[in-house]
C-alpha cells in the first residue's frame, strides 16, 4: 500500500495504540517520512490556536519517551501543516516551529515534577522570543508572533497542561482538552 492509503487506515483504525502508531510514523526512512506527512495532513487545524492544535496532535500522536530527533520530525511536520491552515498566525513555517517547540518546552518547565528550578514566568517566556528574526517590535517580519499572542499562549498552557496520550489513557474521564480533540 502507498503511504497515503496506510495513513487513512491508521487514522481511522479503532483502538490503535498511540505509542505503536508513533513508533511507526517516526522511523527515519522515506516511506515512513511520507506516512507521517500524510497522516498529519489528514487533520484540519484551521482557526485553532497553536496550543489547541498541539493538544489535538498530542491526543493522536504520542511524543512520550521519544528521542529528540523523533519529536523534532513530528513537530516539524505539524508546524508546516499548522502554518498551511493558519498562514497569518506566523510569518513562516519556521516561526510556527519555533513557537511549537517553545510550547513543548514551556509545558515541561511548568509541569515536570522533577524540575527543581523556579517555574518559567510570563516574562521569561517572552524573553525567549525577543530579538529573533530582526529589528523592530513584536509582529514584524521574522518575529514568531505579536506580544499579546505570546502572552495568550503562555496563559493557555499555564491554565491547562498540555497532556500527552498516556496521560489521557486511564483517566476514566474526558477532560476539556480531550473533548475538544474528540469533537474536532
Secondary structure as GFF3:
##gff-version 3
##sequence-region A 1 184
A	DSSP	alpha_helix	3	12	.	.	.	ID=ss1
A	DSSP	alpha_helix	18	25	.	.	.	ID=ss2
A	DSSP	alpha_helix	30	41	.	.	.	ID=ss3
A	DSSP	alpha_helix	50	60	.	.	.	ID=ss4
A	DSSP	alpha_helix	68	85	.	.	.	ID=ss5
A	DSSP	alpha_helix	93	111	.	.	.	ID=ss6
A	DSSP	alpha_helix	122	129	.	.	.	ID=ss7
A	DSSP	alpha_helix	147	159	.	.	.	ID=ss8
A	DSSP	alpha_helix	165	168	.	.	.	ID=ss9
A	DSSP	alpha_helix	176	183	.	.	.	ID=ss10
###
